[in-house]
Amino acid sequence: MKKESLLPPESYLLEPGLLDRVGMILKERGFRGKAALVSDERVFSLYGPQVLTALRRADFSVSVFVFPPGERSKNLETYGKILEQLAADQLERSHPLLALGGGVSGDLGGFAAASYRRGMPLIQLPTSLLAMADSCWGGKCGVDLKAGKNLAGAFYPPVLVLADPDCLRTLPPEEIQNGLGEIIKCGLLGDPLIFDLLEKANPDQLPTELILRALLVKDKLVREDPLEKGPRQLLNLGHSLGHAMEFLSGYTLAHGQAVAAGMAVISRSACARGLLPEADLLRLLKLLKKYKLPQECGFSAGVILPLMTADKKVRDGRLNLVVPEALGVCRLIPVPIPQVKEWLNAGGVL
Ligand SMILES: NC(=O)c1ccc[n+]([C@@H]2O[C@H](COP(=O)([O-])OP(=O)(O)OC[C@H]3O[C@@H](n4cnc5c(N)ncnc54)[C@H](O)[C@@H]3O)[C@@H](O)[C@H]2O)c1
């Protein structure tokens, strides 16, 4: 685990038992008095009492906001309720907001922290694989609008992430797969060793090194380009199609699963255009199969296209597609909107 030291240890910790130490760690970092805790019902029922005990032992009084689990809660209504509760409980700008849960808690809690009194310190307590390996890091937060996913949000990095891998024991298998979608994405983007590790791994005993490796790929791009004006856009590999699929499924399709299908489509398309060697495409598809991740879009190009081309990633009439050129190497290609359909068709979306 040599790589661990490369992530700033003052802001990202990955250790078993961290949830029991949340209160003391916050106190050591100078926080006092009140804290807010945002979580979904499912995660709160599993880990809420443990976190509350740890916080109370360190003399924090806690304002708890719990919402129904799932993407459908990641909306303006829930966000507004969190803000109203923060105000009703008289949280101040210096009090921390703790987001306990998966990417939905992190994105919702993060956006509330970013905007309540123009910003209170955000602490991420990720409990899903996806949140530990991806969404807790990099500062993106926000909510979905009726028009599409993540359409309102902010860049607001957490001051601290405490990731306790013990939480993964209660994570259902489909949520492990969901996280693996983003981890494989990071492998394809910048770390072929992720492929080696996953090819050898027993799916029931995944090494935590995968989490750190995926985060390092993300961290490098985020540092280079915190506001996603250039290379950070590479992290959107598989996302233009993935977001459209999630939206069309009414958010019954999990994010990591949609990203996996998006990656498979763009990789097939890149291979058909001679940009990605066939051997690399086959390794990707084999890995997706091993971890039971989807490889097909399941919607027609006619249905998908209007959503993809309305995406916030469209600039000057071009959609920036992230195109794999080898395992660990991807490139941004601005594709004029009228040509996006050809890319979809070549990837098997007809
Ligand atoms: N901000 C970012 O950079 C970023 C990056 C990737 C994804 N995201 C967002 O993250 C969200 C997806 O994240 P997610 O897949 O974690 O979704 P999620 O938060 O809905 O969690 C998935 C499910 O797992 C449950 N769960 C979480 N931890 C658990 C545990 N330890 N034990 C048992 N159950 C547990 C939750 O209750 C939920 O039902 C999407 O909204 C996506 O847009 C954000």
The ligand as an ORCA input file, in Angstrom:
! r2SCAN-3c Opt
* xyz 0 1
  N     -19.614     13.897     -6.416
  C     -18.994     13.087     -7.224
  O     -17.842     13.297     -7.631
  C     -19.682     11.841     -7.666
  C     -18.982     10.837     -8.353
  C     -19.644      9.651     -8.676
  C     -20.984      9.494     -8.342
  N     -21.628     10.504     -7.686
  C     -23.024     10.345     -7.298
  O     -23.085      9.309     -6.319
  C     -24.395      8.735     -6.354
  C     -24.264      7.221     -6.331
  O     -23.603      6.855     -5.158
  P     -23.959      5.487     -4.426
  O     -23.970      4.407     -5.437
  O     -23.091      5.369     -3.254
  O     -25.501      5.701     -4.062
  P     -26.303      5.755     -2.675
  O     -25.785      6.819     -1.816
  O     -27.738      5.815     -3.043
  O     -25.977      4.358     -2.014
  C     -26.433      3.195     -2.645
  C     -27.283      2.333     -1.694
  O     -26.397      1.693     -0.780
  C     -26.844      1.893      0.548
  N     -25.642      1.884      1.373
  C     -24.621      2.760      1.381
  N     -23.658      2.353      2.215
  C     -24.094      1.184      2.758
  C     -23.524      0.249      3.651
  N     -22.294      0.419      4.150
  N     -24.243     -0.841      3.988
  C     -25.471     -1.066      3.441
  N     -26.049     -0.231      2.574
  C     -25.355      0.890      2.222
  C     -27.598      3.200      0.507
  O     -28.532      3.255      1.547
  C     -28.271      3.108     -0.868
  O     -29.444      2.352     -0.750
  C     -25.071      9.256     -7.596
  O     -25.973     10.257     -7.223
  C     -23.916      9.871     -8.397
  O     -24.347     10.921     -9.222
  C     -21.013     11.640     -7.331
*
